[in-house]
Amino acid sequence: MPVSRRRRPARATLPATALATLSLALLCAGPAGADEPPAPAGDQGLVLTMSGAGNTWTRGVRLSCPDIHRRHPHAGAACDALTWARGDLDALPGEPHTCTREYDPVTATATGTWRGIPINWRKEFPNACTMDSATGPVFRF
């Protein structure tokens, strides 16, 4: 069987100076979202967690306002709710809706800082639905 000896097309290469310039430009460029205002100095945001009865499961997320790292799936609405409540998680407007009376306790916690105010909040709810009704988008992750 004859072997084909076709020439491969030449690859386009950048001169070393062009490659160095491109690399330098990428290193000097700010991160995505760099035009957003930074959080106040020392404001690390809130670590929000939810756990089931007896800590049988736990999940959590960090929320910063503005959420430049896009860690919280509903960050904009969660930040708006926290702003409305002035950082008091017991005063969140929530989104009241009807829930069953099933008892499957859920514990929600928030620790960290919000606009320079230290937060250390913990509350147990009878079930995930009542937690969602009381806290709205803050604990929807």
C-alpha positions in Angstrom: 0.0 0.0 0.0 1.5 3.3 -1.0 2.1 5.9 1.8 1.0 9.4 1.1 3.6 12.1 1.7 1.4 15.2 1.7 2.8 18.2 3.2 1.1 19.5 6.3 0.1 23.2 6.2 2.5 25.4 8.0 1.3 26.7 11.4 1.0 30.3 11.9 3.5 31.5 14.6 3.8 34.7 16.3 7.1 36.4 16.6 8.6 36.3 20.1 8.1 40.0 20.6 4.4 39.8 19.7 3.9 36.8 22.0 5.6 38.6 24.9 3.5 41.7 24.4 0.3 39.6 24.3 1.3 37.8 27.5 2.1 41.1 29.2 -1.2 42.6 28.2 -3.1 39.6 29.6 -1.2 39.8 32.9 -1.9 43.5 33.3 -5.6 43.3 32.5 -7.8 43.5 35.6 -10.2 40.6 36.5 -13.6 40.4 35.0 -16.0 42.8 36.7 -13.1 45.0 37.9 -15.2 48.1 37.1 -17.6 47.2 39.9 -17.1 49.0 43.2 -15.2 46.9 45.7 -16.7 45.9 49.0 -15.7 48.1 52.0 -12.3 47.3 53.5 -12.5 44.4 55.9 -15.9 43.3 54.6 -15.6 39.6 53.7 -19.3 39.1 53.1 -21.5 36.5 54.7 -21.0 32.7 54.8 -24.5 31.3 54.6 -25.2 27.7 55.5 -28.2 25.4 55.8 -28.3 22.0 57.5 -30.9 19.4 58.1 -32.0 17.8 61.4 -28.9 16.8 63.5 -26.6 18.3 60.8 -27.5 15.3 58.5 -26.6 17.5 55.5 -25.0 20.9 55.1 -24.5 23.2 52.2 -23.3 26.7 52.1 -22.2 29.7 50.0 -20.4 33.0 50.5 -22.4 36.1 49.7 -20.7 39.4 49.0 -22.6 42.5 47.9 -22.0 43.2 45.1 -21.3 39.5 44.3 -18.5 40.0 41.9 -17.4 36.3 42.2 -20.9 35.0 41.3 -21.0 32.5 44.2 -24.7 32.9 45.2 -27.2 31.9 42.5 -29.6 34.7 43.5 -27.1 37.3 44.7 -28.8 40.4 43.4 -32.1 39.6 45.0 -30.4 38.4 48.2 -28.4 41.6 48.5 -31.5 43.7 47.9 -33.3 41.8 50.7 -30.4 42.4 53.1 -30.3 46.0 52.1 -34.0 46.3 52.8 -33.6 44.7 56.2 -30.4 46.7 56.9 -28.5 43.6 57.5 -30.9 42.2 60.2 -31.7 38.7 59.0 -34.6 38.5 61.4 -36.1 41.5 59.6 -35.9 40.0 56.0 -39.0 40.7 54.0 -39.1 37.1 52.9 -41.6 35.9 50.3 -44.5 34.5 52.3 -46.2 31.5 50.8 -48.2 28.5 52.1 -46.2 25.6 53.5 -47.1 22.2 54.8 -46.9 21.4 58.5 -44.3 18.7 57.9 -41.7 18.7 60.6 -38.3 18.3 59.0 -36.1 20.9 60.8 -33.7 23.1 58.9 -31.1 25.3 60.5 -29.9 28.4 58.7 -26.8 30.4 59.7 -25.1 33.5 58.6 -21.6 34.6 59.8 -19.3 37.3 58.6 -19.7 41.0 57.9 -22.3 42.9 56.0 -21.3 46.5 55.2 -18.9 46.5 58.1 -21.4 45.1 60.6 -20.4 41.8 62.2 -23.1 39.2 61.8 -23.5 35.9 63.7 -27.1 34.6 63.1 -28.6 31.2 63.5 -32.2 30.1 63.3 -34.1 26.8 63.1 -37.1 26.5 60.9 -39.7 23.6 61.0 -38.9 22.8 57.3 -37.2 24.1 54.2 -40.4 25.7 52.9 -40.9 27.9 56.0 -37.3 28.9 55.8 -37.7 29.9 52.2 -40.9 31.8 53.0 -39.2 33.7 55.8 -35.8 34.5 54.2 -36.7 34.8 50.5 -33.7 34.6 48.1 -31.0 34.8 50.8 -31.0 31.1 51.5 -31.9 29.9 48.0 -28.7 28.1 47.0 
